[in-house]
């Protein structure tokens, strides 16, 4: 059984850093279109996408945002965190087969009473190219939490 | 057949506004966990979530972000838009069964040569409660485009 463990506010130090990686599959493009409602063919139709300036299908930019949010929610600070704000700059396309790595770094402890924390967010692909960056503001958990990672059900497309 | 039509840069006027609505299903919680990697039980396990301060399962905050991105990409400016930046403030939880409506408003035409446009983004639930807000910066399309909306394949969970 896999577990997620958080880092409570009192244990967070400026400069503390953590990484979270995720690969993009062709199925993810379909699933993201489904849940967001963004059915643009640049994400779904290889033939159409080949004739765009991207030269092939690319991820929805906010897929990268969703992986940043997963890093915040599962790793730093992890379970019990409440997401307050996120700024994102989309720099380069992400393509099926790419693996992106989110690096989060605690940039400031903003408010000890409210437990507000600022996180620097940098996302690189497997070639070390910066694909997105930004800053998050979160309400960090007060208490240590260790949770079993739920198993997701099977998802079938088509 | 449904179509998506964009609004090219030259036709965009400050104050122009458009809406895009999407309902959150229980399946969406599973699919968002799958594609993002955020498997926190507050999104997946009703029994666990009932004992949190939210009192039940809630959407991943970035699901709302993904619906904003869909509004930008399919409605205003629509197909051909390149997403540059997004700032998000998460205000209130969104729950399965909720329908959210993204209202986008052109707040500035920032650069005629680069076709950069700023959009104000406000997201309300079916009760009129503001659940998220923010600003987007996009590169608007130069040319009118009208595209068939691709049909998504069937997605089965479990």
Interface residues (C-beta under 8 A of the other chain):
Chain A: X4 X20 X22 X28 X30 X31 X32 X33 X34 X35 X36 X37 X38 X39 X40 X41 X44 X45 X60 X61 X62 X63 X65 X66 X67 X68 X69 X70 X73 X74 X79 X83 X84 X85 X86 X87 X88 X89 X90 X147 X149 X150 X152 X153 X154 X155 X156 X157 X158
Chain B: X4 X20 X22 X28 X30 X31 X32 X33 X34 X35 X36 X37 X38 X39 X40 X41 X44 X45 X60 X61 X62 X63 X65 X66 X67 X68 X69 X70 X73 X74 X79 X83 X84 X85 X86 X87 X88 X89 X90 X147 X149 X150 X152 X153 X154 X155 X156 X157 X158
